[in-house]
Amino acid sequence: MPFKSKAQQRAAFGGYLGTKMKKKAEQWAKETPNIKNLPEHVRKTAKGKGSRKKYAPIKYK
């Protein structure tokens, strides 16, 4: 999994994501095509927006 942002790269190499992530950070750095062109931050996407199951309204007698 290549890095998506410079912030993610700093967190992985700094150990903020856990001690196991330091080892994986080296692997991810190799998989990242161009580290210089990474954005500083990436916005989170809204999950499930519009994907909620719509139920028929309840009709009371």
CNS distance restraints for C-alpha pairs under 8 A (distance, minus, plus):
assign (resid   1 and name CA) (resid  28 and name CA) 5.80 0.50 0.50
assign (resid   1 and name CA) (resid  31 and name CA) 6.87 0.50 0.50
assign (resid   1 and name CA) (resid  32 and name CA) 7.94 0.50 0.50
assign (resid   2 and name CA) (resid  28 and name CA) 4.82 0.50 0.50
assign (resid   2 and name CA) (resid  29 and name CA) 6.66 0.50 0.50
assign (resid   2 and name CA) (resid  30 and name CA) 7.86 0.50 0.50
assign (resid   2 and name CA) (resid  31 and name CA) 5.13 0.50 0.50
assign (resid   2 and name CA) (resid  32 and name CA) 4.53 0.50 0.50
assign (resid   2 and name CA) (resid  33 and name CA) 7.86 0.50 0.50
assign (resid   3 and name CA) (resid   8 and name CA) 6.56 0.50 0.50
assign (resid   3 and name CA) (resid   9 and name CA) 6.23 0.50 0.50
assign (resid   3 and name CA) (resid  28 and name CA) 6.25 0.50 0.50
assign (resid   3 and name CA) (resid  29 and name CA) 7.00 0.50 0.50
assign (resid   3 and name CA) (resid  32 and name CA) 5.99 0.50 0.50
assign (resid   4 and name CA) (resid   8 and name CA) 6.82 0.50 0.50
assign (resid   4 and name CA) (resid  38 and name CA) 6.78 0.50 0.50
assign (resid   4 and name CA) (resid  39 and name CA) 7.58 0.50 0.50
assign (resid   4 and name CA) (resid  42 and name CA) 7.20 0.50 0.50
assign (resid   5 and name CA) (resid   9 and name CA) 6.49 0.50 0.50
assign (resid   5 and name CA) (resid  38 and name CA) 5.28 0.50 0.50
assign (resid   5 and name CA) (resid  39 and name CA) 5.15 0.50 0.50
assign (resid   5 and name CA) (resid  40 and name CA) 5.55 0.50 0.50
assign (resid   5 and name CA) (resid  41 and name CA) 5.44 0.50 0.50
assign (resid   5 and name CA) (resid  42 and name CA) 6.27 0.50 0.50
assign (resid   6 and name CA) (resid  10 and name CA) 6.22 0.50 0.50
assign (resid   6 and name CA) (resid  35 and name CA) 7.74 0.50 0.50
assign (resid   6 and name CA) (resid  38 and name CA) 6.00 0.50 0.50
assign (resid   6 and name CA) (resid  39 and name CA) 6.23 0.50 0.50
assign (resid   6 and name CA) (resid  40 and name CA) 4.98 0.50 0.50
assign (resid   6 and name CA) (resid  41 and name CA) 6.69 0.50 0.50
assign (resid   7 and name CA) (resid  11 and name CA) 6.20 0.50 0.50
assign (resid   7 and name CA) (resid  40 and name CA) 5.96 0.50 0.50
assign (resid   7 and name CA) (resid  41 and name CA) 5.98 0.50 0.50
assign (resid   8 and name CA) (resid  12 and name CA) 6.15 0.50 0.50
assign (resid   8 and name CA) (resid  41 and name CA) 7.99 0.50 0.50
assign (resid   9 and name CA) (resid  13 and name CA) 6.23 0.50 0.50
assign (resid   9 and name CA) (resid  25 and name CA) 7.28 0.50 0.50
assign (resid  10 and name CA) (resid  14 and name CA) 5.77 0.50 0.50
assign (resid  11 and name CA) (resid  15 and name CA) 6.19 0.50 0.50
assign (resid  11 and name CA) (resid  16 and name CA) 5.10 0.50 0.50
assign (resid  11 and name CA) (resid  17 and name CA) 6.18 0.50 0.50
assign (resid  12 and name CA) (resid  16 and name CA) 6.26 0.50 0.50
assign (resid  12 and name CA) (resid  17 and name CA) 5.68 0.50 0.50
assign (resid  12 and name CA) (resid  18 and name CA) 7.75 0.50 0.50
assign (resid  12 and name CA) (resid  21 and name CA) 5.71 0.50 0.50
assign (resid  12 and name CA) (resid  22 and name CA) 5.75 0.50 0.50
assign (resid  12 and name CA) (resid  25 and name CA) 5.68 0.50 0.50
assign (resid  13 and name CA) (resid  21 and name CA) 7.48 0.50 0.50
assign (resid  13 and name CA) (resid  22 and name CA) 5.27 0.50 0.50
assign (resid  13 and name CA) (resid  25 and name CA) 6.01 0.50 0.50
assign (resid  14 and name CA) (resid  22 and name CA) 7.40 0.50 0.50
assign (resid  15 and name CA) (resid  19 and name CA) 5.67 0.50 0.50
assign (resid  15 and name CA) (resid  21 and name CA) 6.78 0.50 0.50
assign (resid  15 and name CA) (resid  22 and name CA) 5.96 0.50 0.50
assign (resid  17 and name CA) (resid  21 and name CA) 6.09 0.50 0.50
assign (resid  18 and name CA) (resid  22 and name CA) 7.32 0.50 0.50
assign (resid  19 and name CA) (resid  23 and name CA) 7.70 0.50 0.50
assign (resid  20 and name CA) (resid  24 and name CA) 6.78 0.50 0.50
assign (resid  21 and name CA) (resid  25 and name CA) 5.81 0.50 0.50
assign (resid  22 and name CA) (resid  26 and name CA) 6.97 0.50 0.50
assign (resid  23 and name CA) (resid  27 and name CA) 7.15 0.50 0.50
assign (resid  24 and name CA) (resid  28 and name CA) 6.16 0.50 0.50
assign (resid  25 and name CA) (resid  29 and name CA) 6.03 0.50 0.50
assign (resid  26 and name CA) (resid  30 and name CA) 6.52 0.50 0.50
assign (resid  27 and name CA) (resid  31 and name CA) 6.49 0.50 0.50
assign (resid  28 and name CA) (resid  32 and name CA) 6.13 0.50 0.50
assign (resid  29 and name CA) (resid  35 and name CA) 7.70 0.50 0.50
assign (resid  34 and name CA) (resid  38 and name CA) 7.11 0.50 0.50
assign (resid  48 and name CA) (resid  52 and name CA) 6.52 0.50 0.50
